[in-house]
Amino acid sequence: MKKTFGSAFALIMVDLFTVAPTSPATAYPGGIHLHIAGKVGQKAVGSTVIFGAEGLTEAPQDPTSILTPNACLWLVQANKYGEFDQLQPAISGWGPCAGPGGESGKTIQIPASGSLADQIPLPDLPAGKYQMWFGAWPATTVGTDSISLGVAFTIGADGTFTAIGPACDGERVDGRCMQPIPFNTTGM
């Protein structure tokens, strides 16, 4: 079968933008995804938030486990000091989950297949800076690694996105996100 330049280019781009974790600290199969389908200038309320997992087969399934539900989607906002904290007031219909979002989270159960795709509309939020995170706990014991992705966005006084991009859970140095080095507490 003869491939066109367009199909070959698409395969190259998929290969270039497909990155699997290789660190021993995160050596479990699968991964997660999070995307807010919005752009600067677009109304924020109702924008589609797409999230899920693919091949995360180590997600705990035991309903009596502290790690079940095994994933969470949570939202935090910047306070007057620029630090991110739980939403005030909490979003109606959202509740507590294991993420640092306190009362503004949605618990998610990734099935045994390790694959999940879901979406929700972005709630109506006042002007301000926010971060939305999706995290999963693929390990089966407390104190082991989790994975998370975040999207940072700002909503202006007119209700539109004024900024949108990746969130940083580390420290920003010269505009780059510096992640803390994982510390293995389960043995050396």
C-alpha positions as CSV (number, residue, x, y, z in Angstrom):
1,M,0.0,0.0,0.0
2,K,1.4,3.4,-1.0
3,K,1.5,6.0,1.7
4,T,0.9,9.6,1.0
5,F,3.1,12.4,2.4
6,G,0.2,13.5,4.6
7,S,-0.2,10.1,6.2
8,A,3.5,9.6,6.7
9,F,3.8,13.1,8.2
10,A,0.9,12.4,10.6
11,L,2.6,9.2,11.8
12,I,5.9,11.1,12.4
13,M,4.0,13.8,14.3
14,V,2.3,11.2,16.5
15,D,5.6,9.5,17.2
16,L,7.2,12.9,18.1
17,F,4.5,13.9,20.5
18,T,4.0,10.5,22.1
19,V,6.1,10.3,25.2
20,A,6.0,7.4,27.7
21,P,7.4,7.7,31.2
22,T,10.8,6.0,31.6
23,S,11.8,7.0,35.1
24,P,12.0,4.0,37.5
25,A,9.9,6.0,40.0
26,T,7.0,5.9,37.5
27,A,7.6,2.5,35.9
28,Y,4.0,1.5,35.5
29,P,2.0,0.9,32.3
30,G,-0.3,3.5,30.8
31,G,-0.9,7.1,31.3
32,I,-3.5,9.9,31.7
33,H,-4.7,12.8,29.7
34,L,-6.4,16.2,30.4
35,H,-7.5,18.9,28.0
36,I,-9.7,22.0,28.3
37,A,-11.2,22.6,24.8
38,G,-10.9,26.3,25.0
39,K,-8.8,29.2,23.7
40,V,-8.0,32.8,24.7
41,G,-11.0,35.0,24.0
42,Q,-13.6,32.2,24.2
43,K,-16.2,32.1,27.0
44,A,-14.9,29.8,29.7
45,V,-18.2,28.5,31.2
46,G,-19.3,25.3,29.5
47,S,-16.0,24.7,27.8
48,T,-15.5,20.9,27.5
49,V,-13.0,19.4,29.9
50,I,-11.8,16.1,28.4
51,F,-9.9,13.6,30.7
52,G,-9.1,9.9,31.0
53,A,-6.6,7.1,31.1
54,E,-5.2,4.7,28.6
55,G,-3.7,1.3,29.6
56,L,-3.4,2.3,33.3
57,T,-4.0,-1.4,34.3
58,E,-2.5,-1.0,37.8
59,A,-5.3,1.3,39.0
60,P,-6.6,-0.1,42.3
61,Q,-10.0,-1.8,42.0
62,D,-10.6,-2.9,45.6
63,P,-13.6,-0.8,46.9
64,T,-12.3,-1.1,50.5
65,S,-8.9,0.4,49.5
66,I,-8.0,3.9,50.5
67,L,-7.0,4.4,46.9
68,T,-10.5,3.7,45.5
69,P,-11.9,5.7,43.7
70,N,-8.5,5.6,42.0
71,A,-8.5,9.0,40.3
72,C,-9.7,12.6,40.8
73,L,-10.4,15.7,38.8
74,W,-10.0,18.8,41.0
75,L,-10.0,22.6,40.6
76,V,-8.0,25.1,42.6
77,Q,-7.8,28.9,42.5
78,A,-5.2,31.5,43.2
79,N,-5.6,33.3,46.5
80,K,-4.6,37.0,47.1
81,Y,-1.0,35.8,47.6
82,G,-0.9,34.0,44.2
83,E,-0.9,30.6,45.9
84,F,-3.3,27.9,44.7
85,D,-5.9,26.7,47.2
86,Q,-9.4,25.2,47.2
87,L,-12.2,27.0,45.6
88,Q,-14.3,29.4,47.8
89,P,-17.2,28.6,47.5
90,A,-17.0,25.0,46.4
91,I,-18.6,23.9,43.2
92,S,-22.2,22.6,43.7
93,G,-22.2,18.9,43.0
94,W,-18.4,18.5,43.4
95,G,-17.0,17.0,46.6
96,P,-13.9,16.0,48.4
97,C,-11.2,13.8,46.8
98,A,-7.6,12.9,47.5
99,G,-6.2,15.8,45.5
100,P,-5.3,19.1,47.2
101,G,-8.5,20.6,45.8
102,G,-10.4,20.0,49.1
103,E,-14.1,20.2,48.5
104,S,-13.9,21.0,44.7
105,G,-13.2,17.6,43.2
106,K,-14.9,14.8,41.2
107,T,-13.8,11.3,42.1
108,I,-13.3,9.0,39.1
109,Q,-12.9,5.2,39.0
110,I,-10.6,4.0,36.2
111,P,-11.8,0.5,35.4
112,A,-9.6,-2.6,35.5
113,S,-9.0,-2.3,31.7
114,G,-7.0,0.8,32.6
115,S,-8.8,2.9,30.0
116,L,-11.3,5.6,30.5
117,A,-12.5,8.6,28.4
118,D,-14.9,11.2,29.9
119,Q,-15.8,14.8,29.7
120,I,-17.6,17.5,31.7
121,P,-18.4,21.1,31.1
122,L,-16.3,23.7,32.9
123,P,-18.4,25.2,35.7
124,D,-19.3,28.9,35.9
125,L,-16.4,30.5,37.6
126,P,-15.7,34.1,38.6
127,A,-12.8,36.0,37.2
128,G,-9.5,34.8,38.5
129,K,-6.6,32.4,38.0
130,Y,-7.3,28.6,38.2
131,Q,-5.6,25.2,37.8
132,M,-7.5,22.1,36.9
133,W,-5.8,18.8,37.7
134,F,-6.5,15.2,36.9
135,G,-4.6,12.6,39.0
136,A,-4.6,8.8,39.2
137,W,-3.1,6.4,41.7
138,P,-1.9,3.4,39.8
139,A,0.0,1.9,42.8
140,T,-1.6,-0.5,45.2
141,T,-0.1,0.8,48.5
142,V,-0.2,4.2,50.2
143,G,2.9,6.3,49.9
144,T,3.8,5.3,46.3
145,D,3.7,7.3,43.2
146,S,0.7,9.0,41.6
147,I,0.5,10.7,38.3
148,S,-1.2,14.0,37.5
149,L,-1.6,16.5,34.8
150,G,-2.8,20.1,35.1
151,V,-4.1,23.0,33.0
152,A,-3.7,26.5,34.2
153,F,-6.1,29.2,33.0
154,T,-7.2,32.7,33.8
155,I,-10.8,34.0,33.4
156,G,-11.2,37.7,32.8
157,A,-14.0,40.0,34.1
158,D,-16.0,39.3,30.9
159,G,-16.0,35.5,31.5
160,T,-13.5,34.7,28.7
161,F,-10.2,32.9,28.9
162,T,-7.4,35.4,29.0
163,A,-4.7,32.7,29.4
164,I,-4.6,28.9,29.1
165,G,-1.7,26.5,29.2
166,P,0.0,23.7,31.2
167,A,0.0,24.0,35.0
168,C,3.2,23.5,37.1
169,D,3.2,21.5,40.3
170,G,6.8,22.3,41.0
171,E,8.5,25.6,41.1
172,R,8.9,28.0,38.2
173,V,12.5,29.1,37.6
174,D,13.2,31.4,34.7
175,G,9.8,30.6,33.2
176,R,10.4,26.8,33.3
177,C,8.6,24.3,35.5
178,M,11.1,22.6,37.8
179,Q,9.6,19.3,39.2
180,P,10.7,18.0,42.6
181,I,12.8,14.8,42.4
182,P,10.6,11.9,43.5
183,F,11.7,10.4,46.8
184,N,11.3,6.6,47.1
185,T,10.1,5.8,50.6
186,T,9.5,2.1,49.9
187,G,13.2,1.1,49.9
188,M,16.5,1.8,48.2
